[in-house]
């Protein structure tokens, strides 16, 4: 799976978490992502899906599938804005936490 596809998975994971938090079951009120590759949070291309993770540090609105079948057609729609800050961990790894 490519880095842009992983970024889309992060967004869909957040969306899935939001659907589970409807009162039908008890869930944690945070979404955590951990990465070990610099291209997730840094690079020359800050267009498309990269802008959310490399420049704006926030996910919101319609996030379109960045590659493959359904590119720029299939999307994930977030109804709120979710800000985050990349935190250093160790050995080049970083993580972020989105509180919901």
C-alpha positions in Angstrom: 0.0 0.0 0.0 1.3 3.4 -0.9 1.7 6.3 1.5 -1.2 8.2 0.1 -3.4 5.1 0.5 -2.2 4.8 4.1 -3.2 8.4 4.7 -6.7 7.7 3.4 -6.9 4.7 5.7 -6.1 7.0 8.6 -9.0 9.2 7.6 -11.4 6.2 7.2 -10.3 4.9 10.6 -11.2 8.2 12.1 -14.6 8.1 10.4 -15.2 4.5 11.5 -14.4 5.6 15.1 -16.9 8.4 14.8 -19.6 6.0 13.7 -19.0 3.7 16.6 -19.2 6.6 19.1 -23.0 6.9 18.7 -24.0 5.7 22.2 -24.5 2.1 21.1 -21.2 1.1 22.7 -18.5 2.5 24.9 -15.4 3.7 23.0 -12.3 5.7 23.7 -12.5 9.4 22.8 -9.2 9.5 20.8 -7.8 8.3 17.5 -4.1 7.6 17.4 -1.8 7.1 14.4 1.9 6.0 14.6 4.2 6.2 11.6 7.9 5.2 11.1 8.4 6.8 7.6 9.2 10.5 7.0 7.0 10.7 3.9 3.9 10.5 6.0 4.6 13.9 7.6 7.2 15.6 5.4 7.9 15.9 1.7 8.0 18.2 -1.3 4.5 17.4 -2.5 1.9 19.0 -0.2 -1.0 18.7 -2.7 -4.1 16.6 -2.4 -4.2 14.3 0.6 -0.7 15.2 1.7 -1.7 18.8 2.6 -3.8 17.5 5.6 -0.8 15.6 7.1 2.2 17.7 5.9 1.0 21.3 6.0 -2.4 21.8 7.6 -2.2 19.2 10.4 -6.0 18.8 10.2 -8.4 16.5 8.5 -11.8 17.8 7.4 -14.4 17.8 4.6 -14.3 15.4 1.6 -11.0 13.6 1.3 -10.7 11.9 -2.1 -9.0 8.6 -2.9 -5.5 9.6 -4.1 -4.6 6.7 -6.3 -5.8 3.6 -8.2 -9.4 2.8 -9.2 -11.7 5.5 -7.9 -8.9 8.1 -7.8 -10.4 11.6 -7.2 -14.0 10.1 -7.3 -14.3 8.0 -4.2 -14.1 10.0 -1.0 -14.5 10.0 2.8 -16.6 12.8 4.2 -15.8 14.2 7.6 -18.5 16.5 9.1 -16.1 18.2 11.5 -12.5 19.5 11.5 -10.0 17.3 13.4 -6.7 19.1 14.3 -3.6 17.3 15.4 0.1 17.8 16.1 2.8 15.3 15.0 4.8 14.3 18.1 8.3 12.8 18.0 8.6 9.4 19.5 11.9 7.7 18.9 14.0 6.3 16.0 12.3 8.6 13.5 8.9 7.6 14.5 6.1 10.1 15.0 2.5 9.9 16.2 -0.6 12.1 16.5 -3.7 11.9 18.7 -7.0 13.3 17.6 -9.3 13.9 20.5 -13.0 13.3 19.7 
